[in-house]
């Protein structure tokens, strides 16, 4: 049985590039945890921002973690990390 990769997307609800990544994942039926940082309460935003900075020191959005860090919308990198041909 193949181990399923844990996928987390740090995004902003109003970010067009974040929406592109979500559409890409959904088009390819990829399950992921969607963390819309701007919709969290201030305490959760602070904790989540600290967590994000571990992966992406610039804390830019979108940041997709697929057992590795992918910044922004880079279709080829996404396909490679997700095993999509």
MDTraj code that builds the backbone (N, CA, C; nanometers):
import mdtraj as md
import numpy as np

residues = "UNK UNK UNK UNK UNK UNK UNK UNK UNK UNK UNK UNK UNK UNK UNK UNK UNK UNK UNK UNK UNK UNK UNK UNK UNK UNK UNK UNK UNK UNK UNK UNK UNK UNK UNK UNK UNK UNK UNK UNK UNK UNK UNK UNK UNK UNK UNK UNK UNK UNK UNK UNK UNK UNK UNK UNK UNK UNK UNK UNK UNK UNK UNK UNK UNK UNK UNK UNK UNK UNK UNK UNK UNK UNK UNK UNK UNK UNK UNK UNK UNK UNK UNK UNK UNK".split()
xyz = np.array([
    [0.0846, -0.1194, 0.0000],
    [0.0000, 0.0000, 0.0000],
    [0.0886, 0.1250, 0.0000],
    [0.0589, 0.2184, -0.0900],
    [0.1383, 0.3395, -0.1025],
    [0.1044, 0.4367, 0.0094],
    [0.2075, 0.4948, 0.0708],
    [0.1871, 0.5930, 0.1774],
    [0.1369, 0.7233, 0.1147],
    [0.0304, 0.7756, 0.1697],
    [-0.0242, 0.9025, 0.1202],
    [0.0573, 1.0184, 0.1767],
    [0.0963, 1.1099, 0.0909],
    [0.1726, 1.2263, 0.1345],
    [0.0826, 1.3230, 0.2082],
    [0.1372, 1.3830, 0.3118],
    [0.0633, 1.4877, 0.3827],
    [0.0860, 1.6182, 0.3071],
    [-0.0240, 1.6807, 0.2686],
    [-0.0171, 1.8031, 0.1890],
    [-0.0907, 1.9136, 0.2627],
    [-0.0213, 2.0257, 0.2827],
    [-0.0814, 2.1423, 0.3471],
    [-0.0593, 2.2641, 0.2597],
    [-0.1640, 2.3436, 0.2458],
    [-0.1555, 2.4674, 0.1693],
    [-0.1803, 2.5844, 0.2637],
    [-0.0793, 2.6694, 0.2775],
    [-0.0948, 2.7940, 0.3518],
    [-0.1345, 2.8986, 0.2490],
    [-0.2523, 2.9587, 0.2694],
    [-0.3075, 3.0485, 0.1688],
    [-0.3787, 3.1661, 0.2347],
    [-0.4140, 3.2620, 0.1514],
    [-0.5009, 3.3731, 0.1914],
    [-0.6286, 3.3604, 0.1102],
    [-0.7412, 3.3884, 0.1713],
    [-0.8704, 3.3680, 0.1047],
    [-0.8882, 3.4577, -0.0176],
    [-0.8163, 3.5693, -0.0247],
    [-0.8331, 3.6645, -0.1350],
    [-0.7206, 3.6574, -0.2382],
    [-0.6287, 3.5635, -0.2239],
    [-0.5087, 3.5555, -0.3078],
    [-0.5357, 3.4788, -0.4372],
    [-0.5216, 3.5450, -0.5543],
    [-0.5456, 3.4776, -0.6824],
    [-0.4512, 3.3586, -0.7071],
    [-0.3236, 3.3712, -0.6700],
    [-0.2284, 3.2618, -0.6892],
    [-0.2647, 3.1430, -0.5994],
    [-0.3145, 3.1719, -0.4799],
    [-0.3590, 3.0657, -0.3883],
    [-0.4747, 2.9890, -0.4524],
    [-0.5653, 3.0629, -0.5135],
    [-0.6796, 2.9996, -0.5803],
    [-0.6339, 2.9121, -0.6956],
    [-0.5287, 2.9537, -0.7667],
    [-0.4755, 2.8719, -0.8757],
    [-0.4238, 2.7381, -0.8232],
    [-0.3514, 2.7429, -0.7112],
    [-0.2983, 2.6191, -0.6538],
    [-0.4134, 2.5286, -0.6109],
    [-0.5157, 2.5845, -0.5465],
    [-0.6320, 2.5049, -0.5036],
    [-0.6998, 2.4391, -0.6234],
    [-0.7205, 2.5165, -0.7295],
    [-0.7840, 2.4616, -0.8498],
    [-0.7001, 2.3493, -0.9093],
    [-0.5692, 2.3672, -0.9112],
    [-0.4794, 2.2656, -0.9623],
    [-0.4929, 2.1362, -0.8811],
    [-0.4898, 2.1480, -0.7483],
    [-0.5003, 2.0302, -0.6615],
    [-0.6351, 1.9606, -0.6813],
    [-0.7404, 2.0392, -0.6872],
    [-0.8746, 1.9811, -0.7030],
    [-0.8902, 1.9154, -0.8402],
    [-0.8349, 1.9762, -0.9445],
    [-0.8407, 1.9194, -1.0794],
    [-0.7763, 1.7808, -1.0833],
    [-0.6722, 1.7630, -1.0028],
    [-0.5994, 1.6367, -1.0005],
    [-0.6406, 1.5466, -0.8838],
    [-0.7544, 1.5796, -0.8202],
    [-0.8100, 1.5003, -0.7092],
    [-0.7082, 1.4739, -0.5983],
    [-0.6343, 1.5779, -0.5613],
    [-0.5342, 1.5687, -0.4558],
    [-0.5972, 1.6186, -0.3253],
    [-0.5962, 1.5336, -0.2228],
    [-0.6464, 1.5753, -0.0915],
    [-0.5406, 1.6605, -0.0237],
    [-0.5841, 1.7707, 0.0363],
    [-0.4905, 1.8598, 0.1038],
    [-0.5605, 1.9320, 0.2179],
    [-0.4788, 1.9787, 0.3120],
    [-0.5289, 2.0599, 0.4223],
    [-0.5152, 2.2055, 0.3793],
    [-0.6274, 2.2776, 0.3767],
    [-0.6318, 2.4172, 0.3332],
    [-0.6306, 2.5066, 0.4570],
    [-0.5245, 2.5845, 0.4728],
    [-0.5127, 2.6741, 0.5876],
    [-0.5181, 2.8168, 0.5356],
    [-0.6357, 2.8793, 0.5459],
    [-0.6514, 3.0187, 0.5022],
    [-0.6186, 3.1079, 0.6216],
    [-0.4968, 3.1541, 0.6233],
    [-0.4414, 3.2222, 0.7391],
    [-0.5198, 3.3476, 0.7757],
    [-0.5663, 3.4225, 0.6764],
    [-0.6372, 3.5473, 0.7046],
    [-0.7743, 3.5248, 0.7694],
    [-0.8254, 3.4033, 0.7652],
    [-0.9562, 3.3746, 0.8256],
    [-0.9446, 3.3186, 0.9675],
    [-0.8211, 3.2970, 1.0142],
    [-0.8003, 3.2479, 1.1508],
    [-0.8097, 3.3648, 1.2480],
    [-0.8408, 3.3349, 1.3751],
    [-0.8399, 3.4441, 1.4732],
    [-0.6947, 3.4860, 1.4970],
    [-0.6738, 3.5998, 1.5610],
    [-0.5393, 3.6580, 1.5694],
    [-0.4389, 3.5654, 1.6375],
    [-0.4793, 3.4940, 1.7409],
    [-0.3887, 3.4007, 1.8082],
    [-0.3474, 3.2864, 1.7176],
    [-0.4452, 3.2303, 1.6460],
    [-0.4148, 3.1214, 1.5522],
    [-0.3286, 3.1717, 1.4362],
    [-0.3548, 3.2947, 1.3911],
    [-0.2739, 3.3529, 1.2827],
    [-0.1279, 3.3618, 1.3256],
    [-0.1044, 3.4048, 1.4486],
    [0.0325, 3.4201, 1.4990],
    [0.1032, 3.2855, 1.5007],
    [0.0362, 3.1828, 1.5569],
    [0.0954, 3.0491, 1.5654],
    [0.1196, 2.9922, 1.4257],
    [0.0221, 3.0065, 1.3372],
    [0.0333, 2.9537, 1.2014],
    [0.1427, 3.0258, 1.1236],
    [0.1560, 3.1553, 1.1422],
    [0.2612, 3.2311, 1.0745],
    [0.3996, 3.1850, 1.1198],
    [0.4150, 3.1560, 1.2491],
    [0.5431, 3.1041, 1.2984],
    [0.5727, 2.9684, 1.2358],
    [0.4708, 2.8832, 1.2256],
    [0.4869, 2.7513, 1.1643],
    [0.5260, 2.7663, 1.0169],
    [0.4567, 2.8536, 0.9452],
    [0.4854, 2.8770, 0.8036],
    [0.6297, 2.9220, 0.7837],
    [0.6789, 3.0095, 0.8702],
    [0.8146, 3.0633, 0.8553],
    [0.9220, 2.9561, 0.8705],
    [0.8889, 2.8429, 0.9324],
    [0.9840, 2.7317, 0.9396],
    [1.0108, 2.6780, 0.7996],
    [0.9082, 2.6779, 0.7151],
    [0.9190, 2.6259, 0.5792],
    [0.9557, 2.7340, 0.4789],
    [0.9014, 2.8528, 0.5005],
    [0.9177, 2.9635, 0.4069],
    [0.9455, 3.0900, 0.4890],
    [1.0735, 3.1213, 0.5120],
    [1.1091, 3.2361, 0.5970],
    [1.0474, 3.3684, 0.5525],
    [1.0141, 3.3808, 0.4231],
    [0.9522, 3.5043, 0.3750],
    [0.8020, 3.5083, 0.4016],
    [0.7441, 3.3928, 0.4401],
    [0.6005, 3.3822, 0.4707],
    [0.5139, 3.4377, 0.3583],
    [0.5453, 3.3980, 0.2355],
    [0.4656, 3.4412, 0.1217],
    [0.3579, 3.3367, 0.0917],
    [0.2559, 3.3816, 0.0214],
    [0.1425, 3.2948, -0.0118],
    [0.1274, 3.2860, -0.1618],
    [0.0926, 3.1704, -0.2127],
    [0.0686, 3.0450, -0.1426],
    [0.2004, 2.9726, -0.1120],
    [0.1976, 2.8929, -0.0062],
    [0.3065, 2.8014, 0.0241],
    [0.2437, 2.6642, 0.0400],
    [0.2881, 2.5715, -0.0422],
    [0.2356, 2.4353, -0.0414],
    [0.3434, 2.3428, 0.0126],
    [0.3088, 2.2650, 0.1140],
    [0.4018, 2.1695, 0.1734],
    [0.3568, 2.0303, 0.1310],
    [0.4419, 1.9628, 0.0530],
    [0.4146, 1.8266, 0.0080],
    [0.5363, 1.7452, 0.0517],
    [0.5463, 1.7249, 0.1811],
    [0.6665, 1.6638, 0.2358],
    [0.7902, 1.7321, 0.1802],
    [0.7706, 1.8505, 0.1243],
    [0.8742, 1.9404, 0.0762],
    [0.8066, 2.0752, 0.0570],
    [0.8834, 2.1797, 0.0375],
    [0.8274, 2.3142, 0.0256],
    [0.8224, 2.3561, -0.1205],
    [0.7056, 2.4061, -0.1634],
    [0.6889, 2.4631, -0.2963],
    [0.6318, 2.6031, -0.2765],
    [0.6999, 2.7002, -0.3310],
    [0.6547, 2.8377, -0.3175],
    [0.5854, 2.8815, -0.4454],
    [0.4762, 2.9546, -0.4287],
    [0.4016, 3.0131, -0.5385],
    [0.3380, 2.9044, -0.6253],
    [0.2928, 2.9397, -0.7440],
    [0.2293, 2.8448, -0.8355],
    [0.3296, 2.8113, -0.9438],
    [0.3930, 2.6947, -0.9308],
    [0.4891, 2.6456, -1.0300],
    [0.4382, 2.5089, -1.0729],
    [0.3674, 2.5058, -1.1849],
    [0.2966, 2.3844, -1.2273],
    [0.3895, 2.2639, -1.2405],
    [0.5069, 2.2824, -1.2972],
    [0.5981, 2.1687, -1.3148],
    [0.6449, 2.1142, -1.1798],
    [0.6770, 2.2040, -1.0867],
    [0.7182, 2.1599, -0.9522],
    [0.6042, 2.0867, -0.8821],
    [0.4822, 2.1381, -0.8980],
    [0.3654, 2.0739, -0.8365],
    [0.3456, 1.9336, -0.8931],
    [0.3517, 1.9218, -1.0240],
    [0.3324, 1.7914, -1.0877],
    [0.4389, 1.6924, -1.0403],
    [0.5628, 1.7364, -1.0344],
    [0.6715, 1.6481, -0.9934],
    [0.6522, 1.6024, -0.8483],
    [0.6237, 1.6960, -0.7580],
    [0.6078, 1.6624, -0.6169],
    [0.4873, 1.5719, -0.5927],
    [0.3826, 1.5900, -0.6734],
    [0.2588, 1.5131, -0.6543],
    [0.2545, 1.3871, -0.7396],
    [0.3575, 1.3645, -0.8208],
    [0.3606, 1.2443, -0.9035],
    [0.2591, 1.2457, -1.0160],
    [0.2331, 1.3646, -1.0711],
    [0.1373, 1.3798, -1.1810],
    [0.2161, 1.3913, -1.3105],
    [0.1754, 1.3180, -1.4101],
    [0.2455, 1.3216, -1.5395],
    [0.1848, 1.4259, -1.6311],
])
top = md.Topology()
chain = top.add_chain()
for i, resn in enumerate(residues, 1):
    res = top.add_residue(resn, chain, resSeq=i)
    for name in ("N", "CA", "C"):
        top.add_atom(name, md.element.get_by_symbol(name[0]), res)
traj = md.Trajectory(xyz[None], top)
